[in-house]
C-alpha cells in the first residue's frame, strides 16, 4: 500500500505569493481604462454620427497603454516582480487591449457592414480577441518554461502595441474626416488591419521589448523623467499631435519586426540596448 501524497503547505504558498502595491495599482489603472473604454463604446450613438464617446474610448485605450508601459518599469526598477503581477497584468491586457479594440471595430464598422448577418461581424471581431488571448497565454508560458532567463525579444507583435495601432489609426481617420463631420470610407480598412494584427500577434516575428529600446540615457531616473515629459507633451497637445504622431510610432514598431533581421548588428545596437532585459519583468507590467 503506497504512502499518501503529502499535502501542499498552504501557509508556505501564501508566504511566497507577493503582491506589490505600486505596480499593481498601475495595472489596475490599465484595467480601469479598458472598462471605461468599453462603456463609452456601448453608450456611443454611432447611428446618428456622434463619435464623441468613441473618441473618449480611444483616449482611454491609449491611456491604458501608458499604464501598461509604466507598471513593468516600476516593478523592474523596484525589484518587485511577482507571478501575481504577471497574471493580473495579462487579465487587464485582455480587457483593455483585446476586448475593447475588438468591440470598437465591431461597433463602428462591422455592425454596419454585416447588418443582415450580425454573426459574421462578431466572428471577425472575436478573431482578434482570441489571438490576443493566445498571445498572452503563450508569453506567460514561455516566462515559466524559460525559468526567467534574460531576453530582449518578444515572439509575436505585443498586444498593447496592436491595440495602440488600432486606436491611433481610428483616431487619425476621425481627425482626417473631421471637417466633413462624418466617419469616412477609410474606416472600412480597420477590420482588415485588425485581422492582420491578429496574425502578427501569434506569429513568430520577433520584436524588441519597449524596455530594450535605446533612449540614449544611461540613468534610469533620466529615462523616467524623459518618458514622463514626453507623455505629458502628448497629453497637453493631444488634439493636434496624437492623431499624427501615434500612428507613425506604432506602425514603425510593427514594420521594425520585419526589417530587424536584415539590419546589421551595429545598427541594431544603436536602436536597442546592449544590456539584457529580464523577460520575467515583461509579464509583471507588460504582459505582451
N, C-alpha and C positions, 0 to 999 in steps of 0.2 A: 504494500500500500504506500503510494507516494506521499511525501510530506506536502501539506497545504502550502500554496504560494504565499509569500509574505505580502501583507497589505501595504500599500503605499503610505508613507509618512505624510499625512495631510499637513501637519504643522511645518515640516521641513519645506514642502512645496509652497506653502503660503509665505514662508520666510523668503523664498527665492523669487517670488512674484513681486517685482519692484515697480511701483507706479510713481513716476516723477511728475511734479506739478506743472512746471512751465511748458515743457514740450507738449504735454497732453492738453494743456489749455489751448495752445496754438492749434493742435489737431482738432479740438472741439470747435474752435473758430472756423476751421475749414468745413467741418460738418454742418455748422450753423449756416454758413453762407450757401452751402449746397441746398439745404432745406428751404431757405428763403428764396433762392433762385427758382426752385420748383413751385413754390406758392405764387410767385409773380407770374410764372408761365401759365399756371392754371387760371389765374384771375384775369389775364390779358384778354381783351375783346378784339381778337385779331380780325374777326369778320367785318368789323367797322373800320378797319385800317388804323386802329390805335395801337401803336407799338411802344408806348411809353413804358409800360410794365415789362415788356420784352427787353428793352434797353437796360432797365434796372436789373433784370435777371442776368444779363450778360456781364454787368459790372460785378455782381455777386460771384459769378463763376470765376472771373478773373481775380477777384479778391481772395477766393479760396485757393487759387494758385499761389498767391503771395504767402498765405498762412502755411501752405504745404512746403513751400521753399524754406521758410524760416524755422519750422519745428524741427526739421532734421539737422539744421546747422546748430540750433540751440542745444539739441541733445548731444551732438558730437562734441561741441566745444566745452560743454559742461561735463562730459564723460558720463552721461546718464542714459545710455542706450539700454533698451529693455525689450524682451519679446512682447510684453503687453503693448508698448508703444507701436511696435511693428503691426500687430493685429488691429489695434484701434485705428491706426493710420490707413490701413487697407480698407476698413469698413467705411471710413469717412470718404476716401477717394472714390469708392464705388458709387456713393451717392452724388458727390459734387462733380466728379469728372466722368462718371458713367451714366447714371440715370438722368441727371439734369441736361447734358447736351443731347442725349438721345430723345428725350421728351421735347426739348426745344425745337429740334429739326422736325419732329413729327408735327408739332403744333403749328409751325409757321409755313411748312412746305408739304409734307407727306399727307396731312389731313385733307388738303385741297386737291392734291394730285390724284389720290385714290379715294375720292369721296364716295364712290359706289362700291368700293372694295376696301373697307377700312382695315380688314385683317392684313392686307398686303403692306399697308403703311406701318402698322405695328410691328410686322415681321422684320421689315427693313431696319426700323429703329432698334429692335431688340438685338440685331446682329452686333451693333456697336457695343451695346451693354454687355452682351455675353463675352465678346472678345476682350473687353476691358476687364471683366471678372477673371477670365483665363490668364490675362497678363499679370494681374495682381497675384493670383494663386501661384503661377509659375515663379514669380520673383521671390515670394515668401519661401517656397520650397527650395529654391536654389540657395537662399540665405541659410537655410537649415542644413542642407546637404553639404555645402562647402565648409561648414563649420566656422563661418565668419572670416574666411580668408580674404585678404585685401584684393580689391578690384576697382578699376576706374571706369568700367563699362556696364551698360545696361543692354540686355538682349531684347530687342524689340523697342518700338517707339514708346516712350513713357506716357502713361495715361493722362497725367496733368498737362503735358505738352499737347496731346491730342485734343483735350477739352479746350485748352487755351487757343489752339488754332481754330477750332470750330467757332468759339465765341468771338475771337478777334475778327475773323472773316465775316461773320454775321454783322458785327458792329461796323465794319468797313462798308459792307453792302448798304446798310441803313444810312450811313453817312453819305455815301455816293448818291443815293436816291432821295436825300432829304429835301431838296428843293421841289421835287415833284410830289412830295407828301404821299408817297406810296412805297411799297417794298417791291423793287423791280424784279425783272426776269432773272437776274443773276442769282436770286435765292434758290433757284431750281438746281444750281450746281452743288448746293450743300449736301444733299443725300449722297451724291457720287463721291464727294470729298470725305464724308463720314464713312462710307464703305471702304474707301482706300485706306483711311486711318485705322479701320478695324483690322484690315490685313496687316498693316505695318506693326500694330501692337503685338500680334502673335507671330511676327516674322523673326528671322534670325539676324536681322540687320543690327549691328552694334552701335550704340550711342554713348558718348561720354556722359558721365554724371554731371549735373549742373554744378556740383561742388568741385569738379575737377577742371572747370574752365578757368583759364589763367586770367585773372583780373589785374595783373601787374602790380600787385601789392603784397608784400611779404607779411605784413602784420594782419592777423585775423581781425583785430579791432578796426584797423583801417578799412578792411574789406566790408565789415559790417556797417560802418558809418557810410561808406560809399554806396553800398546797396540801399540803405535806408534813404539817403538823399536822392538817389535815382528814382526810387519808388515814390517818394514824396513829390518829386518833379512831375512824374507821370500823373499822379492824382490831382495835383493843382491844375495842370493843363490837360486834363483828360479829354475834354471836348474837342480840342484841337490836335492833340498829339496821339492819343491812344488808337483811334481808327487807322492811323497811318503807320505808326511805329510797330505796334504789336504784331500785326500780320506778317510784317517783314521779319521780325525776330523769330517767330515760331516757324515760319516757312524756311528760314535759313537753317534752323536747327534740324528740321526734317530732312532737308537736302544734304546737310553735312554728313548724315549717316551713310549716304551713297558715295560721296566723294572722299570720305575719310580714309578708306583703304588705299586709295590711289595717291594720297599725299605722301610726301617724303617725311621721314622721321623728324627732320629738323623743323619742317613746317608744323607738324602736329605738336611738337614740344613747345612751339611758340603760342599755340592755342590752348593746350591742355597743360596742367601742372605736372611736373615730374614726380612729385611725391605721391605715394599710394594713398588711396582713399578707402577707408574701411567699408566694405559692402554692407556690414551689419548696420551702418548708420542710415543707409538708404531707407530700409523699411520702417525705421523708427519715425522719421519725419517725412520721408518721401517714398511712399510705397509704390514705386513705379513698376 
